[in-house]
Amino acid sequence: MRGPGRLAIAGTFALLTLVWGTTWAAIRIGLEGIPPFTGVALRFLLAASVLFLLSPLMGVRYGRGAFERRLWLINGAFSFCISYGVVYWSEQWVPSGLASVLFATFPLFVSILAHFALPAERLTAKGVVGILAGFGGVAVIFSEDFALLGGPHVAVAAMVMLASPFVSAVSAVAVKKWGRDVHPVSLSAVPMAMSVVVMGGTALAVERGRPIRLDAASVSALLYLALFGSALSFTLYYWLMRHVAATRLSLIAYSTPVVAVAVGALFMREPVTVRTFAGSALVVAGVALAVHTRRRDGVAPSPTPMEAEP
């Protein structure tokens, strides 16, 4: 089967960069009216509902792939419950631009995990240098006086934030390894629905009594995150994963901080210090080196289970 053209892939990359680059600020706006775990549950309740309603039109058949149920559990637990629970909790204190930069370590984790799990995506020496440079950038960021970025809670929340890209990388590599025959909507809708139950229960347990303010800003942010930041974007993301190497697809994670930092600085008045800017640049440079070395070194990845349609 002939795969999508370069223009379609590039356009989808650009759209995902724009959408996910603005979701970091949207999360911060939503948190002003909706507690974090409640926000996660509501976001994926809306997103999953839309996907299930559209499933018949897209010919989605659930539960037919050999590894589909396994991937539902992995995605539900890692991508949607833990990852987004951590992001929303952390962004109560971490500026949206900084949160996006910390999540930009996602491709570094993908590169490490893919080296062991995906035979076609082995690390090279330059890739190792890129990973070291990227995490060196994280070290520079954490040498910052976090009081300048919002107060004493920022440092702890930023450290917790690093759990999100790691668990997301575990999920991404699993999907790449076992998800060839699974429809992209199935990889999004069912795990999102699972996360509604888990995160809704978590919200009832730890956020009971916290006020919910459904004003125009918080509701608009919730709808944007559910429809564009989840239902549309994750479907496109898993569609791309059928045709693009996992490490190449993870490039989105270092293009989105450019948008996120700009949006945070221009519209949210978030501080950007010299040290955080330098660390962010080092993270992006390290990621670029880590994930581009295979092509530059002339190592063309052989087809993996989900890469049979290049």
URNOR-V26228 format. One record per residue. N is the residue number from 1. RES is the residue in one letter. SS is DSSP state (2 for helix, 1 for strand, 0 for the rest). PSI is psi in radians with two decimals (NA if undefined). OMEGA is omega in whole degrees, 0 to 359 (* if undefined). Layout:
((N RES SS PSI OMEGA) (N RES SS PSI OMEGA))
//
This chain:
((1 M 0 2.34 182) (2 R 0 2.32 181) (3 G 0 3.08 179) (4 P 0 2.69 179) (5 G 0 2.95 181) (6 R 2 -0.62 181) (7 L 2 -0.73 179) (8 A 2 -0.73 179) (9 I 2 -0.79 180) (10 A 2 -0.71 179) (11 G 2 -0.68 179) (12 T 2 -0.70 175) (13 F 2 -0.82 182) (14 A 2 -0.74 180) (15 L 2 -0.77 179) (16 L 2 -0.66 178) (17 T 2 -0.79 181) (18 L 2 -0.81 183) (19 V 2 -0.93 183) (20 W 2 -0.40 175) (21 G 2 -0.45 179) (22 T 2 -0.23 181) (23 T 2 -0.47 181) (24 W 2 -0.76 177) (25 A 2 -0.66 180) (26 A 2 -0.64 177) (27 I 2 -0.78 179) (28 R 2 -0.70 179) (29 I 2 -0.77 180) (30 G 2 -0.61 181) (31 L 2 -0.30 178) (32 E 0 -0.35 180) (33 G 0 -0.36 186) (34 I 0 2.21 178) (35 P 0 2.72 190) (36 P 2 -0.92 184) (37 F 2 -0.58 173) (38 T 2 -0.71 179) (39 G 2 -0.72 177) (40 V 2 -0.82 182) (41 A 2 -0.78 180) (42 L 2 -0.70 180) (43 R 2 -0.85 184) (44 F 2 -0.36 171) (45 L 2 -0.82 179) (46 L 2 -0.79 183) (47 A 2 -0.81 180) (48 A 2 -0.67 179) (49 S 2 -0.75 178) (50 V 2 -0.77 181) (51 L 2 -0.71 179) (52 F 2 -0.65 179) (53 L 2 -0.61 182) (54 L 2 -0.18 184) (55 S 2 -0.79 179) (56 P 2 -0.62 180) (57 L 2 -0.50 182) (58 M 2 0.07 178) (59 G 0 0.52 182) (60 V 0 2.28 174) (61 R 0 2.08 186) (62 Y 0 2.51 173) (63 G 0 0.35 183) (64 R 0 -0.43 181) (65 G 0 2.65 184) (66 A 0 -0.65 184) (67 F 0 0.26 189) (68 E 2 -0.82 182) (69 R 2 -0.63 177) (70 R 2 -0.75 181) (71 L 2 -0.55 174) (72 W 2 -0.82 182) (73 L 2 -0.76 181) (74 I 2 -0.86 180) (75 N 2 -0.76 180) (76 G 2 -0.79 183) (77 A 2 -0.86 188) (78 F 2 -0.93 186) (79 S 2 -0.71 190) (80 F 2 -0.69 180) (81 C 2 -1.13 185) (82 I 2 -0.90 186) (83 S 2 -0.90 182) (84 Y 2 -0.54 174) (85 G 2 -0.75 178) (86 V 2 -0.80 182) (87 V 2 -0.89 182) (88 Y 2 -0.75 179) (89 W 2 -0.79 183) (90 S 2 -0.65 184) (91 E 0 -0.02 169) (92 Q 0 -0.45 182) (93 W 0 -0.59 184) (94 V 0 2.24 176) (95 P 0 2.56 186) (96 S 2 -0.67 179) (97 G 2 -0.77 179) (98 L 2 -0.69 178) (99 A 2 -0.72 180) (100 S 2 -0.63 179) (101 V 2 -0.75 178) (102 L 2 -0.65 177) (103 F 2 -0.33 178) (104 A 0 -0.15 173) (105 T 0 -0.13 178) (106 F 2 -0.86 179) (107 P 2 -0.51 178) (108 L 2 -0.77 176) (109 F 2 -0.69 178) (110 V 2 -0.78 181) (111 S 2 -0.73 180) (112 I 2 -0.85 182) (113 L 2 -0.70 180) (114 A 2 -0.56 179) (115 H 2 -0.65 182) (116 F 2 -0.50 187) (117 A 2 -0.45 184) (118 L 0 1.81 184) (119 P 2 -0.50 182) (120 A 2 -0.10 186) (121 E 2 0.93 180) (122 R 0 2.57 176) (123 L 0 2.56 171) (124 T 0 3.07 178) (125 A 2 -0.71 178) (126 K 2 -0.60 177) (127 G 2 -0.71 178) (128 V 2 -0.73 178) (129 V 2 -0.73 178) (130 G 2 -0.74 178) (131 I 2 -0.77 179) (132 L 2 -0.70 179) (133 A 2 -0.73 181) (134 G 2 -0.80 179) (135 F 2 -0.41 171) (136 G 2 -0.66 175) (137 G 2 -0.68 176) (138 V 2 -0.71 179) (139 A 2 -0.68 177) (140 V 2 -0.75 179) (141 I 2 -0.73 183) (142 F 2 -0.07 172) (143 S 0 -0.06 180) (144 E 0 2.68 170) (145 D 0 1.76 187) (146 F 2 -0.22 175) (147 A 2 -0.50 178) (148 L 2 -0.32 185) (149 L 2 0.12 176) (150 G 0 -0.06 177) (151 G 0 3.10 187) (152 P 0 -0.40 182) (153 H 2 -0.28 186) (154 V 2 -0.73 183) (155 A 2 -0.83 180) (156 V 2 -0.80 181) (157 A 2 -0.63 178) (158 A 2 -0.66 177) (159 M 2 -0.76 177) (160 V 2 -0.62 182) (161 M 2 -0.54 182) (162 L 2 -0.29 176) (163 A 2 -0.50 184) (164 S 2 -0.90 179) (165 P 2 -0.53 180) (166 F 2 -0.87 182) (167 V 2 -0.54 176) (168 S 2 -0.62 178) (169 A 2 -0.69 176) (170 V 2 -0.80 181) (171 S 2 -0.76 182) (172 A 2 -0.76 180) (173 V 2 -0.64 177) (174 A 2 -0.75 178) (175 V 2 -0.73 179) (176 K 2 -0.63 184) (177 K 2 -0.67 190) (178 W 2 -0.03 191) (179 G 0 0.38 184) (180 R 0 -0.77 187) (181 D 0 0.21 183) (182 V 0 2.28 180) (183 H 0 2.42 180) (184 P 2 -0.62 180) (185 V 2 -0.66 178) (186 S 2 -0.64 180) (187 L 2 -0.29 179) (188 S 2 -0.92 191) (189 A 2 -0.90 184) (190 V 2 -0.82 176) (191 P 2 -0.64 176) (192 M 2 -0.75 179) (193 A 2 -0.69 177) (194 M 2 -0.71 182) (195 S 2 -0.50 177) (196 V 2 -0.75 180) (197 V 2 -0.83 183) (198 V 2 -0.87 184) (199 M 2 -0.54 175) (200 G 2 -0.75 177) (201 G 2 -0.69 178) (202 T 2 -0.74 179) (203 A 2 -0.73 179) (204 L 2 -0.59 183) (205 A 2 -0.70 189) (206 V 2 -0.22 183) (207 E 0 0.21 179) (208 R 0 2.26 181) (209 G 0 -0.28 177) (210 R 0 2.37 184) (211 P 0 2.57 174) (212 I 0 2.13 180) (213 R 0 1.84 182) (214 L 0 1.24 176) (215 D 0 -3.11 185) (216 A 2 -0.70 183) (217 A 2 -0.86 184) (218 S 2 -0.66 179) (219 V 2 -0.72 178) (220 S 2 -0.74 178) (221 A 2 -0.74 180) (222 L 2 -0.81 180) (223 L 2 -0.71 179) (224 Y 2 -0.78 181) (225 L 2 -0.66 182) (226 A 2 -0.85 187) (227 L 2 -0.86 183) (228 F 2 -0.76 183) (229 G 2 -0.16 181) (230 S 2 -1.19 186) (231 A 2 -0.89 181) (232 L 2 -0.89 190) (233 S 2 -0.74 182) (234 F 2 -0.58 175) (235 T 2 -0.78 177) (236 L 2 -0.67 181) (237 Y 2 -0.80 181) (238 Y 2 -0.47 173) (239 W 2 -0.78 178) (240 L 2 -0.63 183) (241 M 2 -0.36 177) (242 R 0 -0.35 189) (243 H 0 -0.18 186) (244 V 0 2.46 178) (245 A 0 2.53 184) (246 A 2 -0.72 181) (247 T 2 -0.61 176) (248 R 2 -0.70 179) (249 L 2 -0.57 181) (250 S 0 -0.09 176) (251 L 0 -0.44 178) (252 I 2 -0.59 185) (253 A 2 -0.28 175) (254 Y 2 -0.09 171) (255 S 2 -0.51 180) (256 T 2 -0.59 179) (257 P 2 -0.52 179) (258 V 2 -0.80 177) (259 V 2 -0.79 185) (260 A 2 -0.77 180) (261 V 2 -0.71 179) (262 A 2 -0.79 179) (263 V 2 -0.78 180) (264 G 2 -0.73 182) (265 A 2 -0.71 186) (266 L 2 -0.68 188) (267 F 2 -0.38 181) (268 M 0 -0.07 181) (269 R 0 0.71 179) (270 E 0 2.45 182) (271 P 0 2.49 174) (272 V 0 1.88 181) (273 T 0 2.93 180) (274 V 2 -0.72 183) (275 R 2 -0.73 178) (276 T 2 -0.59 177) (277 F 2 -0.75 180) (278 A 2 -0.76 178) (279 G 2 -0.70 179) (280 S 2 -0.76 179) (281 A 2 -0.66 179) (282 L 2 -0.66 176) (283 V 2 -0.86 182) (284 V 2 -0.75 179) (285 A 2 -0.73 179) (286 G 2 -0.71 178) (287 V 2 -0.78 180) (288 A 2 -0.75 180) (289 L 2 -0.72 184) (290 A 2 -0.68 187) (291 V 2 -0.15 180) (292 H 2 -0.18 188) (293 T 2 -0.53 182) (294 R 2 -0.77 180) (295 R 2 -0.75 182) (296 R 2 -0.57 180) (297 D 0 0.03 178) (298 G 0 0.34 179) (299 V 0 1.78 180) (300 A 0 2.14 182) (301 P 0 2.34 176) (302 S 0 2.77 185) (303 P 0 2.29 172) (304 T 0 3.04 185) (305 P 0 -0.66 181) (306 M 0 0.16 184) (307 E 0 0.41 183) (308 A 0 -0.15 179) (309 E 0 1.24 185) (310 P 0 NA *))
//
